[in-house]
Amino acid sequence: MEKKKTSRGISQDRGKVAGGQDYEVQYESKKTGSSAGQVKKAIQWEGNSRKKVEKKLGGGKGRK
């Protein structure tokens, strides 16, 4: 019997920034033009929502 593939959790994971994962912090840092420390500080203040973090840092889709 084949294991059924699901997309469960994928969209939820893309909407969050894992502050403990260096590659995710570096990605956000490069994307927003901020330092890794600034990204981690934004995650502390705004939570791990990617939109909120990007809005706080002034880059990405969350900027308005």
A tleap script that builds the chain and sets N, CA, C and O, in Angstrom:
source leaprc.protein.ff14SB
mol = sequence {
  NMET GLU LYS LYS LYS THR SER ARG GLY ILE
  SER GLN ASP ARG GLY LYS VAL ALA GLY GLY
  GLN ASP TYR GLU VAL GLN TYR GLU SER LYS
  LYS THR GLY SER SER ALA GLY GLN VAL LYS
  LYS ALA ILE GLN TRP GLU GLY ASN SER ARG
  LYS LYS VAL GLU LYS LYS LEU GLY GLY GLY
  LYS GLY ARG CLYS
}
set mol.1.N position { 0.838 -1.166 0.000 }
set mol.1.CA position { 0.000 0.000 0.000 }
set mol.1.C position { 0.899 1.251 0.000 }
set mol.1.O position { 1.803 1.384 0.825 }
set mol.2.N position { 0.625 2.156 -0.943 }
set mol.2.CA position { 1.424 3.375 -1.058 }
set mol.2.C position { 1.045 4.382 0.013 }
set mol.2.O position { -0.110 4.482 0.426 }
set mol.3.N position { 2.036 5.111 0.441 }
set mol.3.CA position { 1.801 6.162 1.416 }
set mol.3.C position { 1.248 7.387 0.694 }
set mol.3.O position { 1.815 7.843 -0.299 }
set mol.4.N position { 0.153 7.907 1.193 }
set mol.4.CA position { -0.496 9.055 0.576 }
set mol.4.C position { 0.293 10.328 0.892 }
set mol.4.O position { 0.582 10.607 2.056 }
set mol.5.N position { 0.642 11.102 -0.146 }
set mol.5.CA position { 1.342 12.362 0.050 }
set mol.5.C position { 0.328 13.465 0.302 }
set mol.5.O position { -0.688 13.568 -0.385 }
set mol.6.N position { 0.619 14.272 1.285 }
set mol.6.CA position { -0.259 15.394 1.596 }
set mol.6.C position { 0.552 16.683 1.635 }
set mol.6.O position { 1.778 16.658 1.736 }
set mol.7.N position { -0.131 17.778 1.557 }
set mol.7.CA position { 0.527 19.074 1.640 }
set mol.7.C position { 0.312 19.685 3.022 }
set mol.7.O position { 0.491 20.888 3.212 }
set mol.8.N position { -0.062 18.868 3.960 }
set mol.8.CA position { -0.356 19.340 5.306 }
set mol.8.C position { 0.865 20.020 5.932 }
set mol.8.O position { 1.947 19.436 5.994 }
set mol.9.N position { 0.683 21.232 6.383 }
set mol.9.CA position { 1.737 21.954 7.070 }
set mol.9.C position { 2.660 22.752 6.173 }
set mol.9.O position { 3.407 23.596 6.669 }
set mol.10.N position { 2.636 22.516 4.871 }
set mol.10.CA position { 3.560 23.204 3.977 }
set mol.10.C position { 3.270 24.698 3.939 }
set mol.10.O position { 4.182 25.505 4.119 }
set mol.11.N position { 2.029 25.078 3.710 }
set mol.11.CA position { 1.708 26.500 3.618 }
set mol.11.C position { 1.887 27.184 4.963 }
set mol.11.O position { 2.247 28.360 5.009 }
set mol.12.N position { 1.648 26.485 6.040 }
set mol.12.CA position { 1.843 27.059 7.361 }
set mol.12.C position { 3.324 27.341 7.597 }
set mol.12.O position { 3.681 28.378 8.157 }
set mol.13.N position { 4.176 26.427 7.173 }
set mol.13.CA position { 5.611 26.561 7.386 }
set mol.13.C position { 6.188 27.709 6.569 }
set mol.13.O position { 7.090 28.398 7.044 }
set mol.14.N position { 5.701 27.932 5.374 }
set mol.14.CA position { 6.215 29.008 4.533 }
set mol.14.C position { 5.851 30.380 5.068 }
set mol.14.O position { 6.511 31.369 4.750 }
set mol.15.N position { 4.824 30.445 5.863 }
set mol.15.CA position { 4.383 31.706 6.421 }
set mol.15.C position { 5.108 32.095 7.700 }
set mol.15.O position { 4.811 33.128 8.300 }
set mol.16.N position { 6.068 31.256 8.118 }
set mol.16.CA position { 6.770 31.510 9.371 }
set mol.16.C position { 8.280 31.528 9.143 }
set mol.16.O position { 8.789 30.899 8.215 }
set mol.17.N position { 8.982 32.256 10.001 }
set mol.17.CA position { 10.438 32.312 9.963 }
set mol.17.C position { 10.950 31.583 11.200 }
set mol.17.O position { 10.616 31.948 12.327 }
set mol.18.N position { 11.755 30.563 10.984 }
set mol.18.CA position { 12.333 29.822 12.101 }
set mol.18.C position { 13.603 30.541 12.549 }
set mol.18.O position { 14.639 30.437 11.892 }
set mol.19.N position { 13.529 31.259 13.647 }
set mol.19.CA position { 14.664 32.026 14.134 }
set mol.19.C position { 15.852 31.183 14.541 }
set mol.19.O position { 16.980 31.676 14.571 }
set mol.20.N position { 15.619 29.920 14.854 }
set mol.20.CA position { 16.698 29.020 15.248 }
set mol.20.C position { 17.403 28.368 14.074 }
set mol.20.O position { 18.418 27.696 14.256 }
set mol.21.N position { 16.878 28.559 12.864 }
set mol.21.CA position { 17.474 27.975 11.664 }
set mol.21.C position { 18.292 29.041 10.950 }
set mol.21.O position { 17.739 29.996 10.404 }
set mol.22.N position { 19.610 28.873 10.956 }
set mol.22.CA position { 20.494 29.889 10.371 }
set mol.22.C position { 20.185 30.182 8.910 }
set mol.22.O position { 20.259 31.336 8.485 }
set mol.23.N position { 19.838 29.153 8.129 }
set mol.23.CA position { 19.565 29.385 6.709 }
set mol.23.C position { 18.322 30.237 6.504 }
set mol.23.O position { 18.262 31.013 5.551 }
set mol.24.N position { 17.342 30.111 7.365 }
set mol.24.CA position { 16.143 30.941 7.229 }
set mol.24.C position { 16.426 32.383 7.634 }
set mol.24.O position { 15.928 33.319 7.008 }
set mol.25.N position { 17.225 32.557 8.683 }
set mol.25.CA position { 17.603 33.900 9.121 }
set mol.25.C position { 18.431 34.571 8.033 }
set mol.25.O position { 18.220 35.747 7.737 }
set mol.26.N position { 19.372 33.842 7.432 }
set mol.26.CA position { 20.204 34.398 6.365 }
set mol.26.C position { 19.354 34.760 5.143 }
set mol.26.O position { 19.590 35.787 4.507 }
set mol.27.N position { 18.368 33.924 4.817 }
set mol.27.CA position { 17.480 34.198 3.685 }
set mol.27.C position { 16.724 35.509 3.902 }
set mol.27.O position { 16.675 36.361 3.014 }
set mol.28.N position { 16.135 35.662 5.091 }
set mol.28.CA position { 15.393 36.887 5.395 }
set mol.28.C position { 16.324 38.092 5.432 }
set mol.28.O position { 15.959 39.186 5.001 }
set mol.29.N position { 17.518 37.881 5.946 }
set mol.29.CA position { 18.503 38.949 6.007 }
set mol.29.C position { 18.841 39.461 4.609 }
set mol.29.O position { 18.863 40.667 4.366 }
set mol.30.N position { 19.098 38.542 3.712 }
set mol.30.CA position { 19.432 38.909 2.329 }
set mol.30.C position { 18.231 39.533 1.625 }
set mol.30.O position { 18.374 40.507 0.886 }
set mol.31.N position { 17.057 38.971 1.856 }
set mol.31.CA position { 15.838 39.436 1.200 }
set mol.31.C position { 15.476 40.866 1.608 }
set mol.31.O position { 15.019 41.655 0.780 }
set mol.32.N position { 15.680 41.194 2.876 }
set mol.32.CA position { 15.276 42.505 3.366 }
set mol.32.C position { 16.429 43.499 3.461 }
set mol.32.O position { 16.214 44.681 3.726 }
set mol.33.N position { 17.646 43.021 3.246 }
set mol.33.CA position { 18.806 43.906 3.338 }
set mol.33.C position { 19.164 44.260 4.776 }
set mol.33.O position { 19.763 45.305 5.034 }
set mol.34.N position { 18.801 43.397 5.699 }
set mol.34.CA position { 19.063 43.603 7.120 }
set mol.34.C position { 20.145 42.641 7.592 }
set mol.34.O position { 20.507 41.706 6.879 }
set mol.35.N position { 20.654 42.872 8.783 }
set mol.35.CA position { 21.626 41.942 9.354 }
set mol.35.C position { 20.880 40.768 9.998 }
set mol.35.O position { 19.677 40.844 10.249 }
set mol.36.N position { 21.606 39.699 10.256 }
set mol.36.CA position { 21.013 38.528 10.906 }
set mol.36.C position { 20.510 38.906 12.300 }
set mol.36.O position { 19.465 38.423 12.735 }
set mol.37.N position { 21.238 39.754 12.986 }
set mol.37.CA position { 20.813 40.204 14.314 }
set mol.37.C position { 19.513 40.978 14.276 }
set mol.37.O position { 18.665 40.830 15.156 }
set mol.38.N position { 19.356 41.807 13.251 }
set mol.38.CA position { 18.116 42.571 13.103 }
set mol.38.C position { 16.940 41.636 12.832 }
set mol.38.O position { 15.838 41.862 13.332 }
set mol.39.N position { 17.172 40.587 12.041 }
set mol.39.CA position { 16.113 39.619 11.746 }
set mol.39.C position { 15.697 38.905 13.028 }
set mol.39.O position { 14.505 38.760 13.300 }
set mol.40.N position { 16.668 38.460 13.810 }
set mol.40.CA position { 16.354 37.763 15.059 }
set mol.40.C position { 15.622 38.675 16.038 }
set mol.40.O position { 14.714 38.232 16.742 }
set mol.41.N position { 16.011 39.942 16.084 }
set mol.41.CA position { 15.348 40.903 16.962 }
set mol.41.C position { 13.902 41.126 16.502 }
set mol.41.O position { 12.993 41.229 17.326 }
set mol.42.N position { 13.698 41.201 15.180 }
set mol.42.CA position { 12.346 41.373 14.640 }
set mol.42.C position { 11.471 40.166 14.970 }
set mol.42.O position { 10.281 40.314 15.248 }
set mol.43.N position { 12.064 38.970 14.939 }
set mol.43.CA position { 11.317 37.754 15.290 }
set mol.43.C position { 10.926 37.802 16.766 }
set mol.43.O position { 9.818 37.404 17.127 }
set mol.44.N position { 11.827 38.285 17.615 }
set mol.44.CA position { 11.506 38.413 19.041 }
set mol.44.C position { 10.350 39.378 19.267 }
set mol.44.O position { 9.454 39.097 20.063 }
set mol.45.N position { 10.362 40.504 18.579 }
set mol.45.CA position { 9.344 41.539 18.786 }
set mol.45.C position { 8.022 41.219 18.103 }
set mol.45.O position { 6.957 41.461 18.670 }
set mol.46.N position { 8.081 40.674 16.884 }
set mol.46.CA position { 6.864 40.502 16.083 }
set mol.46.C position { 6.344 39.068 16.061 }
set mol.46.O position { 5.239 38.832 15.574 }
set mol.47.N position { 7.096 38.123 16.566 }
set mol.47.CA position { 6.727 36.719 16.456 }
set mol.47.C position { 7.338 36.158 15.187 }
set mol.47.O position { 8.127 36.839 14.532 }
set mol.48.N position { 6.995 34.943 14.828 }
set mol.48.CA position { 7.650 34.331 13.674 }
set mol.48.C position { 6.835 34.404 12.379 }
set mol.48.O position { 7.137 33.683 11.429 }
set mol.49.N position { 5.837 35.239 12.326 }
set mol.49.CA position { 5.073 35.446 11.095 }
set mol.49.C position { 5.962 36.161 10.070 }
set mol.49.O position { 6.484 37.243 10.341 }
set mol.50.N position { 6.127 35.553 8.905 }
set mol.50.CA position { 7.007 36.111 7.876 }
set mol.50.C position { 6.551 37.508 7.455 }
set mol.50.O position { 7.383 38.397 7.279 }
set mol.51.N position { 5.249 37.712 7.293 }
set mol.51.CA position { 4.727 39.025 6.881 }
set mol.51.C position { 5.061 40.101 7.909 }
set mol.51.O position { 5.484 41.200 7.551 }
set mol.52.N position { 4.870 39.783 9.183 }
set mol.52.CA position { 5.134 40.764 10.236 }
set mol.52.C position { 6.616 41.081 10.339 }
set mol.52.O position { 6.999 42.237 10.520 }
set mol.53.N position { 7.454 40.048 10.223 }
set mol.53.CA position { 8.902 40.254 10.302 }
set mol.53.C position { 9.369 41.114 9.133 }
set mol.53.O position { 10.155 42.043 9.322 }
set mol.54.N position { 8.894 40.813 7.931 }
set mol.54.CA position { 9.289 41.585 6.756 }
set mol.54.C position { 8.783 43.024 6.846 }
set mol.54.O position { 9.469 43.955 6.424 }
set mol.55.N position { 7.599 43.202 7.388 }
set mol.55.CA position { 7.054 44.554 7.552 }
set mol.55.C position { 7.907 45.338 8.544 }
set mol.55.O position { 8.205 46.511 8.316 }
set mol.56.N position { 8.299 44.701 9.639 }
set mol.56.CA position { 9.135 45.346 10.645 }
set mol.56.C position { 10.489 45.749 10.064 }
set mol.56.O position { 11.018 46.813 10.386 }
set mol.57.N position { 11.049 44.889 9.202 }
set mol.57.CA position { 12.361 45.157 8.614 }
set mol.57.C position { 12.292 46.046 7.377 }
set mol.57.O position { 13.320 46.514 6.888 }
set mol.58.N position { 11.081 46.279 6.870 }
set mol.58.CA position { 10.922 47.178 5.736 }
set mol.58.C position { 11.237 46.549 4.390 }
set mol.58.O position { 11.694 47.238 3.478 }
set mol.59.N position { 11.004 45.274 4.255 }
set mol.59.CA position { 11.263 44.618 2.974 }
set mol.59.C position { 10.251 43.536 2.687 }
set mol.59.O position { 9.449 43.187 3.554 }
set mol.60.N position { 10.278 43.004 1.488 }
set mol.60.CA position { 9.401 41.905 1.123 }
set mol.60.C position { 7.970 42.320 0.878 }
set mol.60.O position { 7.675 43.506 0.728 }
set mol.61.N position { 7.080 41.343 0.837 }
set mol.61.CA position { 5.675 41.578 0.533 }
set mol.61.C position { 4.930 42.307 1.639 }
set mol.61.O position { 3.912 42.947 1.375 }
set mol.62.N position { 5.418 42.224 2.876 }
set mol.62.CA position { 4.742 42.841 3.997 }
set mol.62.C position { 4.903 44.354 4.067 }
set mol.62.O position { 4.286 44.996 4.917 }
set mol.63.N position { 5.708 44.931 3.204 }
set mol.63.CA position { 5.988 46.370 3.251 }
set mol.63.C position { 4.828 47.168 2.693 }
set mol.63.O position { 4.291 46.836 1.637 }
set mol.64.N position { 4.431 48.245 3.417 }
set mol.64.CA position { 3.386 49.150 2.931 }
set mol.64.C position { 3.652 50.528 3.421 }
set mol.64.O position { 2.888 51.447 3.125 }
savepdb mol mol.pdb
quit
